[in-house]
């Protein structure tokens, strides 16, 4: 399902992930991404949330600095699909 209303993606990333500390998954250009929350950091992880590929000190830092195709996640929010808390 394509997220036509970017507010849904924003709500999941900025509230469920950044405030409530839920793990999150989404798709961008047909590829799945998984965001893991831990006690002292957050990370881009595998689909099982067991392997961490890139870590950040907090969710806002990940949203601002994690890059997909050279672009910050923050600038891609309206293009994300299937944005869901896990």
N, C-alpha and C positions, 0 to 999 in steps of 0.2 A: 504494500500500500504506500503510495507516494504521499508525503506530508505536504498538503497544499497550504495549510495554515502554519506558517513558520512559528507562530506563537506556541503550538504544541511542542515543537522541537525545543524552542527556547525554554518552555516550562519544564520539560523533562531534564534538560541539561542544567539550567540555572536553579531549579528548585529540587527536583528528585535527586539529581547527582550531587550538586554543590551544597545543598542545605540538608537534605534528608540522608545523604550518603548511601544512596542506592547504587548498585552497579547498573550500567546502562549498555544497551546495544543499539546499533544503527547501521544502515547501509548508505554507502555513497558510491555512485557509479557502479553499482552491482557488487561491490565488495563489502563484506561485513566487518564491523569494528566493535570492539568490546572495551568498555571503560570500567576499571576495577577500583573500588574504594577500600582502603586499608586504614588502620589506626593512625598511621603517621605519614601517609602519602596516598597518591592516586596513580594509576598506571593504565597504559594501553596494554591489553592482555589478549590471550588466546580465548577461544570460545568457551573453554571450561573454567576460565578465570584462575588458572593455575600458573601460567607462565607470563611474566611481565616483559614487554618489549621496550617500553619507554616509561620512565617514572617522572612525576612532578610532585612538588610539595603540597599542592592543594588543587581542588577541582577548577577553580577560576584560572589558575596558571595553566592547567592542561587546556582548557577551552581557548585561552588566548595564544598559547605557544605551540600546541600540537599541530603539525602540518600534514596535510594530505595533498599530494600533487603540488607541493610547494606553497600551498595556501593555508593560512591559519584556520583551524576549525571554526573559530568565531565568524569568519567571513563566509563560511559554507552552510551555516545553519539552515537557511531557507532551501537548500538543495538536498538535505538529508532525508532518507526514507526509513520507515519502520523504526522510528526512535521510541524505544521502550525501556522503562526501568525493569530490572531483572529481579 
